Amino acid sequence: MKRGFLFGLGSFLIIAAIVGLSRALVGTFGLAGVIVVLICTPLSVTIIRAASSAPPHRSRLHSVVGWLLGFLVTDAAIFAAIGVAILLPLLVK
């Protein structure tokens, strides 16, 4: 499951770098797109290399679930941070 998770996370970072580059070239994302590319590209290479050296899992289901979790973990973390930022002022009152 670790290998699938790392491949999913690496896939997400590759797609984020491609989107950041395309947005930087179009001009809608500007400098932020270049920063996303500069951060995501070396991270994706490092994570894909770590995934390649990880031992494969015998279950294809665990591999697919691990890939999905790795691909969606960044989005889930962003949504959780937004949820905390929205709920925190309500709980502090």
C-alpha positions in Angstrom: 0.0 0.0 0.0 3.0 2.3 0.6 4.1 2.0 -3.0 0.6 2.8 -4.3 0.3 5.7 -1.9 3.7 7.2 -3.0 2.9 6.7 -6.7 -0.5 8.5 -6.2 1.2 11.4 -4.4 3.8 11.6 -7.1 1.1 11.6 -9.8 -0.7 14.5 -8.0 2.5 16.5 -7.8 3.3 15.9 -11.5 -0.2 17.1 -12.4 0.2 20.1 -10.1 3.5 21.0 -11.8 1.9 20.8 -15.2 -1.1 22.9 -14.2 1.2 25.5 -12.6 3.4 25.6 -15.7 0.4 26.0 -18.0 -1.1 28.7 -15.8 2.2 30.6 -15.6 2.6 30.5 -19.3 -1.0 31.7 -19.9 -0.6 34.4 -17.3 -3.5 33.6 -15.0 -1.3 32.3 -12.2 1.8 34.4 -12.7 4.6 34.0 -10.2 2.7 31.6 -8.1 2.6 29.2 -11.0 6.4 29.3 -11.3 6.7 28.7 -7.6 4.4 25.7 -7.7 6.5 24.2 -10.6 9.7 24.8 -8.7 8.4 23.1 -5.6 6.4 20.2 -7.2 8.9 19.1 -9.8 11.8 18.0 -7.4 9.3 16.7 -4.9 7.6 14.5 -7.5 10.9 13.1 -8.7 12.0 12.3 -5.2 8.6 10.6 -4.3 8.5 8.6 -7.6 12.0 7.3 -6.9 11.1 6.3 -3.4 8.0 4.6 -4.8 10.0 2.7 -7.3 12.3 1.4 -4.6 9.4 0.4 -2.3 8.4 -3.3 -2.3 5.2 -4.0 -4.3 2.1 -5.2 -2.5 0.6 -8.5 -3.5 -3.0 -7.2 -3.5 -4.0 -5.1 -6.4 -6.9 -3.7 -4.4 -4.5 -2.4 -1.8 -2.4 -0.8 -4.5 -5.3 0.9 -6.1 -6.7 2.2 -2.8 -3.2 3.4 -1.8 -2.9 5.2 -5.1 -6.3 6.9 -4.6 -5.4 7.9 -1.0 -2.0 9.3 -2.2 -3.6 11.2 -5.0 -6.4 12.7 -2.8 -4.4 13.3 0.4 -3.4 16.8 -0.5 -6.9 17.8 -1.4 -8.2 16.3 1.9 -5.6 18.2 3.9 -6.6 21.5 2.2 -10.3 20.9 2.8 -9.5 20.0 6.5 -7.6 23.2 6.9 -10.4 25.3 5.4 -12.9 23.5 7.7 -10.8 24.3 10.7 -10.4 27.9 9.6 -14.2 28.2 9.3 -15.1 26.4 12.5 -12.4 27.9 14.7 -14.0 31.3 15.1 -17.3 29.7 15.9 -15.8 27.6 18.6 -13.8 30.3 20.2 -16.9 32.5 20.9 
